[in-house]
Amino acid sequence: MSTPNGITRRTIEVPAQGAHAAATLVAHTAGRGPLALLLHGYPLDHRMWLEVLRSPLAARRTLVALDQRGHGHSPAPGDAVHSMERFAADAAAVLDAFGAADADVVGLSMGGYVAFALAAAFPQRVRSLVLTNTRAGADGEQARAGRDAAIRTVLEHGRAAIAQAMLGKLLAKDADAVLAARVRTMIEDTPVETIVADLRGLRDRPDRTSLLPQLAMPTLAIAGEHDPITPPAELQAIAAGVPGARCVVVPGAAHLVPMEQPAAFERELAAFWA
Ligand code: MLT
């Protein structure tokens, strides 16, 4: 289905596997050329990539912004846990559906954890890697307790409470009201069962530090100068660990660089994909 803004929607059916239910995934695409897969953060959806989808990058890549199961237009299939490995297998199914042997993969935060899982399981399918506002390490004890507390919060007080708790950390202090409203809407549109399943998957994800030296594809790490969730040191550590990788710190942004500083983000991707 094509929408008036030139973004096309494609639906992909993924069969049930093990403990994971079958899922219907919706991918939002724009552009032409080799495929670039955009993996959103928690608890967001493809709308965090709208600036990228509408950018001149579309002249150089077929940009595919996936709604992970339970997010955006992809219905929640009822899984208790959304493991990063499950999301990665879904991403691989999307590449299959597009007939793409590989893709330039761009992952933000949770999307970065998924990109690591994809690169670990199917390295030949990741032509290059952009890791933005993410980290390689697993959750420590305190972070795991924080995930359990967030599960209780969303079950007791709903999605608005999650949005309220997260907004101040996702965006830089001087973020404009329209941007903040867009992010709030995305969070409040995410079903409670998705938020709970995501939080369990985030809590239990593996440490990917030992993967870093094995990553042979070109890799770029992008940090937000004021990101309190995944501070620049996390992205600098990723770049230090991956052979040949480099790190860029984007001024004036917090955790959502592609939305907060879209021109800088686009410039970095354009240079990296050159
Ligand atoms: C995200 O933006 O995906 C989350 O903040 C990731 C996390 O909480 O670890």
Residues whose N, C-alpha, C, O or C-beta is under 5 A from the ligand:
A	BS01	MLT	G41 Y42 L108 S109 M110 G111 I229
